[in-house]
Amino acid sequence: MVTGLVARGRRVLAQAAFRHRGYIPIPFLGIAIFFAHPTILSLTVGFSMVLFGEFIRLWAVSAIGYESRSTRAPGGSRLVTCGPFAYVRNPLYLGNIFVYVGIGVMSMAFFPWLLLAAMGWFSFQYFLIVTEEEKYLFSRFGMEYGIYCARVPRFIPRLRAQRTLERAPGLSARAVLASERRTLQAELLVTFVFVAIYVAQDFRG
């Protein structure tokens, strides 16, 4: 009974983390902006990491399609094994990690402690979400998903893509960018804020 309650509580927490995953970074972002002390080096390195993370996200969206914007519950209507999913099972979350780290580096707020705290939280969040997603995918795709898991790592990409017959949905570049519009806007806005803070710091001498 206790085990069942724990499993149910974990599932509810994972679903809540999945539904609200776009809002969970806001408190960390607020602290990063309020206490920001960026430098030219931190802005350059951090923005490069954000760009790399967003590149991974765009590539993943082109392979998974519009399902990447689902907020109902962890799951999926098909097993995606093409594009970046041929290298790593969770490229969207991997891209997010690069984006979050890049923002932390740009900010330099309480560096590296705020960044380490944020990474600890997001690691916990993604652990909850990914384990629930994997349970769903195992129940839906069975051995096919088991073979895929055996060949493709969860978060550390393999060096060579696994062979797959699956094809991407064929989204146009415009459709992929439209799907990522809010994310791109948020990234550019945050970058602009950090640049503005740097300029203000430099102006004050």
C-alpha positions as CSV (number, residue, x, y, z in Angstrom):
1,M,0.0,0.0,0.0
2,V,2.8,2.4,0.9
3,T,4.6,1.5,-2.2
4,G,1.5,2.2,-4.3
5,L,1.0,5.6,-2.6
6,V,4.6,6.6,-3.2
7,A,4.4,5.5,-6.9
8,R,1.1,7.5,-7.3
9,G,2.6,10.6,-5.6
10,R,5.7,10.4,-7.8
11,R,3.5,10.1,-10.9
12,V,1.4,13.1,-9.9
13,L,4.6,15.1,-9.3
14,A,6.1,14.1,-12.6
15,Q,2.9,15.1,-14.5
16,A,2.8,18.4,-12.7
17,A,6.5,19.0,-13.6
18,F,5.8,18.1,-17.2
19,R,2.7,20.4,-17.5
20,H,4.5,23.4,-15.9
21,R,8.0,22.8,-17.2
22,G,7.9,26.1,-19.1
23,Y,7.3,28.1,-15.9
24,I,9.5,26.3,-13.4
25,P,12.7,28.1,-14.6
26,I,11.2,31.5,-13.9
27,P,12.3,31.9,-10.2
28,F,15.9,30.9,-11.1
29,L,15.8,33.4,-14.0
30,G,14.5,36.2,-11.8
31,I,17.4,35.7,-9.4
32,A,19.8,35.5,-12.3
33,I,18.6,38.8,-13.7
34,F,18.3,40.6,-10.3
35,F,21.8,39.7,-9.2
36,A,23.4,39.6,-12.7
37,H,27.0,40.8,-13.1
38,P,27.8,39.8,-16.7
39,T,31.2,40.3,-18.4
40,I,32.1,40.2,-22.1
41,L,33.5,36.7,-21.6
42,S,30.5,35.4,-19.8
43,L,28.1,36.9,-22.4
44,T,30.1,35.4,-25.2
45,V,30.5,31.9,-23.7
46,G,27.0,31.9,-22.3
47,F,25.3,33.0,-25.5
48,S,27.2,30.4,-27.5
49,M,25.9,27.7,-25.2
50,V,22.3,29.0,-25.6
51,L,22.7,28.9,-29.3
52,F,24.0,25.4,-29.2
53,G,21.2,24.3,-27.0
54,E,18.6,25.9,-29.2
55,F,20.2,24.3,-32.3
56,I,19.6,20.9,-30.6
57,R,16.0,21.9,-29.8
58,L,15.3,23.0,-33.4
59,W,16.7,19.7,-34.7
60,A,14.6,17.7,-32.3
61,V,11.4,19.6,-33.1
62,S,12.0,18.9,-36.8
63,A,12.1,15.2,-35.9
64,I,9.3,15.0,-33.4
65,G,6.9,17.6,-34.8
66,Y,4.3,19.5,-32.9
67,E,4.1,17.0,-30.1
68,S,7.0,18.7,-28.4
69,R,4.6,21.4,-27.3
70,S,2.2,19.0,-25.5
71,T,1.5,19.8,-21.9
72,R,-1.1,17.2,-21.1
73,A,1.1,14.4,-19.7
74,P,4.4,12.6,-20.5
75,G,3.9,10.4,-23.6
76,G,3.8,10.4,-27.3
77,S,1.8,9.0,-30.3
78,R,4.8,7.5,-32.0
79,L,8.4,6.3,-31.2
80,V,10.7,8.9,-32.6
81,T,14.2,7.5,-33.5
82,C,15.3,9.8,-36.3
83,G,17.3,13.0,-36.3
84,P,18.9,13.7,-32.9
85,F,16.9,10.9,-31.4
86,A,19.2,8.5,-33.2
87,Y,22.0,9.8,-30.9
88,V,20.3,10.5,-27.6
89,R,16.8,9.6,-26.3
90,N,16.0,13.1,-24.8
91,P,17.5,15.7,-27.1
92,L,15.0,18.4,-26.2
93,Y,15.9,18.1,-22.5
94,L,19.6,18.0,-23.4
95,G,19.1,21.2,-25.4
96,N,17.3,22.8,-22.5
97,I,20.2,22.0,-20.2
98,F,22.6,23.8,-22.5
99,V,20.3,26.8,-22.7
100,Y,19.9,27.0,-18.9
101,V,23.7,26.7,-18.3
102,G,24.3,29.3,-21.0
103,I,21.9,31.7,-19.2
104,G,23.6,31.1,-15.9
105,V,27.0,31.8,-17.4
106,M,25.8,35.0,-19.1
107,S,24.4,36.2,-15.7
108,M,27.3,35.3,-13.5
109,A,24.9,35.8,-10.5
110,F,26.3,33.9,-7.5
111,F,28.4,32.0,-9.9
112,P,28.7,29.0,-9.8
113,W,26.3,28.3,-6.8
114,L,23.1,29.5,-8.4
115,L,23.9,27.5,-11.5
116,L,24.7,24.4,-9.5
117,A,21.5,24.7,-7.5
118,A,19.5,25.2,-10.8
119,M,21.1,22.2,-12.4
120,G,20.4,20.1,-9.3
121,W,16.7,21.0,-9.5
122,F,16.4,20.5,-13.2
123,S,18.2,17.1,-13.0
124,F,15.6,16.1,-10.4
125,Q,12.7,17.5,-12.6
126,Y,13.9,15.7,-15.7
127,F,14.5,12.5,-13.8
128,L,10.9,12.5,-12.8
129,I,9.6,13.4,-16.2
130,V,11.8,11.0,-18.1
131,T,11.1,8.0,-16.0
132,E,7.3,8.6,-16.5
133,E,7.8,9.0,-20.2
134,E,9.8,5.8,-20.3
135,K,7.1,3.9,-18.5
136,Y,4.5,5.1,-21.0
137,L,6.7,4.3,-24.0
138,F,7.5,0.8,-22.7
139,S,3.8,0.1,-22.2
140,R,2.9,1.4,-25.7
141,F,5.9,0.2,-27.8
142,G,7.2,-2.7,-25.8
143,M,10.2,-4.5,-27.2
144,E,10.7,-1.9,-29.9
145,Y,11.3,0.7,-27.3
146,G,13.4,-1.7,-25.2
147,I,15.7,-2.3,-28.2
148,Y,15.9,1.5,-28.8
149,C,16.9,2.1,-25.1
150,A,19.6,-0.5,-25.3
151,R,21.1,1.2,-28.3
152,V,20.7,4.9,-27.6
153,P,21.7,6.6,-24.3
154,R,19.3,8.6,-22.2
155,F,21.3,11.9,-21.9
156,I,24.9,11.3,-23.1
157,P,24.8,11.2,-26.9
158,R,26.4,8.3,-28.8
159,L,29.1,9.2,-31.3
160,R,27.4,7.6,-34.3
161,A,23.7,7.6,-35.0
162,Q,21.8,4.3,-34.7
163,R,20.3,3.1,-38.0
164,T,16.6,3.8,-38.3
165,L,13.9,3.6,-41.0
166,E,11.8,6.2,-39.4
167,R,11.5,9.6,-41.2
168,A,10.9,13.0,-39.7
169,P,7.4,14.6,-40.2
170,G,8.8,16.8,-42.9
171,L,8.1,20.1,-41.2
172,S,9.3,23.2,-43.1
173,A,11.9,25.5,-41.5
174,R,9.1,28.0,-41.1
175,A,7.0,25.5,-39.2
176,V,9.9,24.5,-36.9
177,L,10.7,28.1,-36.1
178,A,7.0,28.8,-35.5
179,S,6.9,26.0,-33.0
180,E,9.9,27.4,-31.2
181,R,8.8,31.0,-31.5
182,R,8.1,31.5,-27.8
183,T,11.4,29.8,-26.8
184,L,13.4,31.9,-29.2
185,Q,11.7,35.1,-28.1
186,A,12.4,34.3,-24.4
187,E,16.1,33.5,-25.2
188,L,16.6,36.7,-27.1
189,L,14.8,38.8,-24.5
190,V,17.0,37.4,-21.7
191,T,20.1,37.9,-23.7
192,F,19.1,41.5,-24.4
193,V,18.5,42.1,-20.6
194,F,22.0,40.8,-19.7
195,V,23.6,42.9,-22.4
196,A,21.7,45.9,-21.1
197,I,22.9,45.2,-17.6
198,Y,26.5,44.9,-18.8
199,V,26.2,48.2,-20.7
200,A,24.8,49.9,-17.6
201,Q,27.5,48.5,-15.4
202,D,30.2,49.7,-17.8
203,F,28.5,53.1,-18.0
204,R,28.6,53.5,-14.2
205,G,32.2,52.7,-14.4
